[in-house]
Amino acid sequence: MAAIFFYLSRNPDAYARATAEVRSTFENLEEIKGGAKLSSCRYLRACIDEAMRMSPSVGQSLSREVPSGGAIVDGEFIPEGCDVGVPIYSIQHKEAYFPDPFNYNPDRWLAIKDKTTQQAMDQNTAYNPFSVGPRSCIGKGVALVEMMLTMAVVLHRLDFKLASGDRAGGRPGAEYGRHRSDEFQLRDHVTAAKEGPVLRFRVAAF
């Protein structure tokens, strides 16, 4: 949720589109609930997916132990007992799968919807903020519905913008990886530790 607020507050076009979609879909707050109407907010879902791609709540490698006999990974033999994994943050920023990977671009998710191109398949396969396989987060479905509901209510009822003193982004000139002002800064601490974003809210007048 923090990442979604961070990226929408720094990307006015995405914020405006998501807000317009929600406010045109629901006439009042009472209408906002799980179901087909909420699911029809495809751009809002794309905003959420893109925020989780750029700033996954667990960015580290969710490793697997190599079984008896070892395994071949990308042409390399890995002995049994070793832990092997690719950090979620790393694979979700691989340019071959996500062109311009450090740019917040919800449209990338709309562009591949229902497509079976290699790019679409690679992108969907590489995207794994909840992990994959038998250790995938059991609460994924609930989490996605909760995020959609929360953001729909906020965007329908409130306007928000960055507050002075916000320090959630990187700093130009800082060490590599901490230098991007438009990237939500996370620190690996079991899950992602963060600071902010700091925002100002007001009741929407529309």
Number of C-alpha atoms within 10 A of each C-alpha: 14 16 25 21 22 23 25 22 21 17 13 12 11 21 22 13 14 23 23 15 19 25 18 11 17 17 11 12 13 8 12 19 18 12 9 8 13 20 15 13 17 17 21 26 22 19 26 22 21 24 24 22 26 25 24 22 24 22 25 19 16 15 12 13 13 16 13 9 9 14 15 10 9 7 7 8 10 17 15 13 13 13 14 13 11 13 13 24 21 15 19 26 20 15 12 13 20 22 14 12 15 16 13 20 21 19 13 17 18 14 10 15 11 8 11 10 10 10 15 19 13 14 21 15 12 19 22 18 21 18 15 13 8 7 10 12 13 10 9 13 9 10 13 14 17 15 16 22 17 15 21 25 20 17 22 25 19 15 15 17 17 16 13 9 10 12 16 20 22 19 17 11 10 11 10 10 10 16 15 17 16 17 22 24 24 21 14 12 11 10 13 15 13 18 14 17 21 17 15 12 13 10 12 12 7 6
